[in-house]
Amino acid sequence: MPLEAPLSPVEERVAHLNRRYRHHAASAVLKRALSDPQVGRIAMVSSFGAESVVLLHMVAQVDRTIPVLFIDTQMLFAETLEYQREVAEFLGLTDLRIIRADKVALEAEDPYGALHLRDTDACCDLRKTRPLEQALGRFDAWITGRKRFQGGTRAALDFFENEDDRRIKVNPLAHWDKGDVQDYMINNRLPRHPLVAKGFPSIGCKPCTSPVRDGEDERAGRWRGSDKVECGIHLVDGKMVRTGATQ
C-alpha cells in the first residue's frame, strides 16, 4: 500500500483552498472539504447547542461516517445530553465520539466540581480546551459552525482558517446570517434544542448558562456578570479569543 504524500504547510493550503472555493456556497465548501486531499483527515466538532443541528445535518447529507466530536464537560444540561442522542439518531451519525476530561486531571484540579465558581477560564481549559486538543491531535482539519455575523474577529472569517500552523479550521457557514440559519432549520424540519423555547438562545454548561431576557444579546446568558465570552475552544496564536459564540 503506497504511503500518503505529506501535506504542504497549513498556511499554503489555507490560502490555496480559500482561493479555490471563495465563491462557493456553504454546502459546496463542506462537500469539497470532506474530500479534498489538501484538507486531509477531518472531523466535525459540535456542542449540539441551539443551532448545531444545521451543520450536523449538512455533514450527514454528505457523509454520515465523518467523526463528530462532542465534548461532554459533565456539567451540561440534561436536555443537551438528550438532544445529542436524539439528533445523532435522527441524522444517522455513525461515528459520534464523546470527549471528556482526563479523570486524573479532574481529580487533581477539580475534585469537588467547584472550579467554575472561582476560575471559569481554568474550568473551561480543564473540561473543554485540553480534551478537545487531545482528540484533534490525529486530525489535519476540523469543521466549525463559526459565522461572520457573530462579530469581533469573526467579521472577516474565511471558509478555511489557519490554526497555529497545526490544523485547518473549516467554516462552511462563515457567510450565513441569522436568518439563513433559521430558514435552514425550518425548511429541513430539524429538531430544536428544548431549551431554546425556554429562553436559552445560547447554551453551554448548566452552572454558567442562564435564560436571556427580552432585548438582551443572545450571549448575555453565558457567564453572566463576568467579562468572559468564550470557552477557549477557538484559539489564535495559542491564546483564547474572547469574541463571538462557539458552535
N, C-alpha and C positions, 0 to 999 in steps of 0.2 A: 504494500500500500504506500503510495508516494506521500512524502511529507508535505504539509501545507506550507506555502510560501509565507515568510514572515511579513507582518503588516508594516507599512511605512509609518513614520511618526504621526501621532494623533493630529497635530496641528495641520500637517499637509492633507490628511484625509478629510478633516473637517472643512477646510477651505474648498477642497475639490467637490465634496458632497453638496455643500451649500450652493456652489456654482451650478452643479448639475440639476438640482431639484428646487432651485429658487422659485420657480413659477408653478410648482406642482400643488395640487390640493392635498389636504391633510391625509386622506385615505391613500393617495398615491405615494406620498412620502413614507407613510407607515409600511405599505406593501413593499416598496423598494428597500427600505431599511432592514426588513426581515430577511431579505435575500441577497442584498448587495455584499459582495466579498470584502469591500473596503470597510464595512461596518464591523464585520467579524462576529464573534459569539455574542448573542444579545439576550437580554432578559427584560421583563417589564417589572417596575416597582409600583405597587398600588396600596393605598391606605384603605380602600373600599369605603371611602368617605362620601360626601354629599354628591359629587359629580364624577366620581371614579368610574362608574359603570359605563360612561360614554366611551372612554378609551379602551376599557376592557372589552366592550362589545366590538369595537373596531378591530382589535387584535384577534378576537375569536373568529371574526369573519374571514380572516386571512389564514390563521394557523392556531388551532386550539392547543397545540403541543408546546407553544412558546413558554418557557419558565416564567411564572408570575410570582414575585416575591412579596409576601405580606408580613409586615413587621408587627408581631404581637407583643406589645410592651408589657402585657399582663396588667395593664391599668386601663384598658379600653372599656367602652360601654358594652354591656351585654348585647345591646341592639346591633352594634357594629360587628360583633363576632357572629351573630345570627345572620346578619345581612351578607357577610362574607361567604358563609356557607350557601346561602340562597342564591347569590349571584354566580358563584362558581359552578353550582349545579345547573342553573338556568342557562349559562353560556357554554357549558360542557368543557370547562377548562380541565386539562388532563395533567398539568404539571404545576400545581399550586404548591409553593414552598413556604411553610410557616417559619419565620425568622424570629428568634428570641435571644435575649441577652444571655451571656455565659453564666451558668449557675454559680460558679466560683466567684466571678466578678460581682454578681448581685449580692451574694452573701457578705462579701468583703466591703462593698461600697454602699449598699442599701439594705441591710439585714431586716429592717423593720418596715420597709416600703414607705419611708417618710422623706426621702431625699428631696422630692419635689417641693416640700414645704420650706426648705432653706436654700435650695440652689436648683432652679429649674433647668438651667443650662447643663449642669452636671447630670441631672436625671435624664435629659434627652440624649446626652452623649452616651451614657451607660446603656439605655434601653432602646435607642434608635440608631444613632450615628455609627457606633462601633459595630453592632451586629450587622448592619447593612453593608458597611465597608468590607467586613469579612465575607459576607455572602456574595458580594460583587467581585471578589478577587479573581474568580475564574472566568469572568466575562470581559469582553472588549468594549461593550456598549450597554446602555440601559435606556428604556423608554420612560419618559416622564409626562405628566399632564400639565406642565407649566405653560402659561399663556401671557402674551404681551399686555392684555388688559389688566392684569394683576398689578401692574405698575412697578415703580422702583427700577432696579437694574433689569427687569424683565421687559421694559418698554421697547428694547431693540433686540429682543430674543430671536435667534435664528432657529431653523429646523434642526441643525446639528451644532453641537457645542463641545468645546474642548474642556474636559475636566482634569485640570492639572497635569496635562500630558500623559495621563494614565488611561483614560477611557473617554468614549464619546457619549454625550447625552443626546438623545433623540427626542425632540419636542414637536410631535406632529400637529398639535393644536395651537402652536405658537401664535398664529394669526386669527384664531377664533375669538369672538366676543361672548359675552354672557348669553345673548340671545341665541347664538349658534348652538351653544351647549344645551340650552333648554329645548330648542326646536328638535335637536337630535334625539333627546330623551323621549319627547312626546311622539315624534314620528316613528320611532322604533319600539314604542311601548315598553320602555325599560323600567325595571322595578326601582322605586325610590327608597333611599335610606329612611327608615321610620322616624328618625329624629329631626329630619328637615321640617316636617309638619308640626313639630313641637317647638320650633323657634331656634333650631341649630343649623344655620346655613354652612357652617364650617365646623368640622367635627374632629377632635383629637382625643386625647386621654381624658377619662372622666374627671379626675381631680382638677384638671386645668382647662376645662371647657364649660362655659355657661351659656344659657339662652341669650339671644340677641334681641334687643328691644327695637320697636319701630323707629326708623330714622338713623339707627346705628350702622356703622360699617359692618360688612359680613364677618370680618375677622375680630370684631370687638369682643366676642366671647372667648377668644383664645388668650390664655394667660392674662385675664382681666386684672387691671390695676398695676400692671408692670409694663416696661418698655420692650419686652420680648415679643417678637413677631414671627420667629422661625424656630423650627425644632433642630435645625442643624444638618438636615439631610443634604441640602444643596450648599456646596462649599465652593469658594473661589480662592485660589492660592492657599488652600488649607485652612481658610478661616470661614466662620459662619457668616452667611449673607442674611441680614435681617430685613428682607424686603419681600412682600407678597406672600402668597399662600403655597403650601405644598399640596401635591396631589394626594 
